[in-house]
Amino acid sequence: MTAFVAIPVVAAAGAALLLLGRRVVRRGGVRLVLNTEVDRQLLYQPLSAGIAAAAVLGITVLLPESASYFNAGNLDASVAGLNWMGVEPSDTWLSIGISIGLIITAVTTIVVWLQAKQKGELDVRHMPWLFILAVPFAVVNSAVEEAIFRLALCNALGATLSMMKVALISGLLFGLPHYFGHPGKFPGVVLAGFLGWLMCLSVLQTGGIAWAWVVHFVQDVVIFTLLFTIAATRLDREKAGKQPPL
């Protein structure tokens, strides 16, 4: 069977994640275990893991001869195709990992923060403990999305198309659903699309998932911390509105 079957499989998995997040979880009636966004993630994360497992297993069954990137990879591998970003030919994924990771994290933080502040819903007093709470959710979410949008595609297409073409497909399939995600709208599509492209390149060039997963995990810690803070701020306002006057 042709390796290109992976593209509709991954697209369908991405659509399923979007449907799950926007329909099943957001309108599922789950309310206030800790705050609304935590409740949604408690339901969303295990279901999304099932979607990822189905996508990867499906491609493995359909394409038993596909490559495998289910390992950490060689972080000392040379970086190719990023000269326009100022990356030198002698640079490796390990040497650029911290600097690029910090830049991407800073951009993600600014975009999500500004989108949240536009709604006037961000009480930073909640952030320290919500940051800790965000970590396990970020681990699962980054693993799910890397399994679908990087591992599944790279395993299927890595030996069929050039690295740049596979990375472009990954960035496109990863970026478009973020119009409805976090960060959202057009900035979210551009930021997620670029990040998906870059992480896919790292998988193909290092031969493994470690760099992409770590960078993705850090972005998700930022995003979940801000989402949980927004929900906690709303809950505080709801409670304040129900307090009887003194």
Buried (B, 14 or more C-beta within 10 A) or exposed (E): EEBEBBBEBBBBBBBBBBEBBEEBBBEEEBEEEBBBBBBBBBBBBEBBBEBBEBBBEBBBEBBEEBBEBEEBBBBEBBBBBBEEEEBEEEBBBBBBBEEBBEEBBEBBBEBBBEBBEEEEBBBEEBBEEBBEBBEEBBBBBBBBBBBBBBBBBBBBBBEBBEBBEBBBBBBBBBBBBBBEBBBBEEBBBBBBBBBBBBBBBBBBBBBBBBBBBBBBBBBBBBBBBBBBBBBBBBBBEEEEEEEEEE
